[in-house]
């Protein structure tokens, strides 16, 4: 219920700022990109979604100098995170920090 409220506010803001709403705003690739942002950052927290969104928005900007290899590098980052960071970036980092803190306390 809460997610539907957030989605309606987001849609209203898009219509307000753009001045119009087109079917292209709900294209299949936009949906895939949104799901990828959530999965990449971590599905268990809002911070994970924000980190995933920031990464997928900023990474193409940073890699724009690699014209031909930009998409391949982004794909590599996504596949590597799916293999090595299965829970997402934020939960994996949190788990690593907790493990490190436990190790420091016992030493």
N, C-alpha and C positions, 0 to 999 in steps of 0.2 A: 504494500500500500504506500509506504514511504517512497519507494523507488519510483512509483507512478507519479507521485507528486513532484519529485525532482525532475522527472522527464518532462512533465507538463510545463514546469517553470522554465526549463532549458529550451523547450520548443517555443514558448512564448517570447523568451529573450532573443532567440534567433530571428523570429519574425519581426520583432520590434527593431532590432539593429539593422537587419538587412532590408527591411521595408516590404519584403515579399517572401513567400515560401514556395519553393519549386519541388517537384518530385525528386530531383537530383540530390536533395539534402538527405533523403532516406534511401539512397542507392545501396545495393548489396555490398559494394566495397567499403562504403562508409560504416556499415554495420560490422564488417570484418575488422576494420581498423579500430573501432571502439572496443570490440571484444579482445583484440590483440593487446590493446593498451592495458586493459584490466588484467589479463592473464600474465603479461610480461611483468608488470609491477607487483602483482600478488593479489589474489582474490579476497584475502581475509581482512583487508583494511582499506580505508579510504586513502591513506597515505600511499599504499601500493598502487592504487589506480592513478593517483596524481603523479607518482614517479614514472609509471609506465607511459602516461600521456606526455609528460615532459620529455622523456627519452625518445619517443616516436615522433615528436614534433621537432625537437632540437637536433637529433641525429642527422636527418637529411640536410639541414642547414649547415651543419659543421662539415659534412662530407660533400658539399656541393662542388668542391674543387676536384673531386675524383670522378667527374662526369660519367664515364663509362662503367665504373666499378661501384657506384653509389648503391644501387639496388642489391648487388651481390653482397656487399659488406653488411648492409642492413639485414639481409637474409641470413648471413653467417651469425650475426649477433643474436638474431631471434632463435636460430637452431641451437646455438651454443647455450643460450639461457634455458631453452626447453630441456636440454640434456643435463646440464650441470646445476641449474637453479630451478628444479621442478616446481617448487612452491611459489616461485616468483622472486624478484629481486629483493624486496623489502623483508619478507619472512625469512629468506635465506640469510640475509645480512644480520637480522636480529638473532637468529639461531647461532650464527657464527660468533657474534659478540657475546652472547650468553655463555657459550662453550668456553670462550677465551677467558671470561671473567671467572667462571668456575675453576678453570685451570690455574689462574693466578691466585685465587683464594687458597686452594689446596697446596700450592707450592710454598 
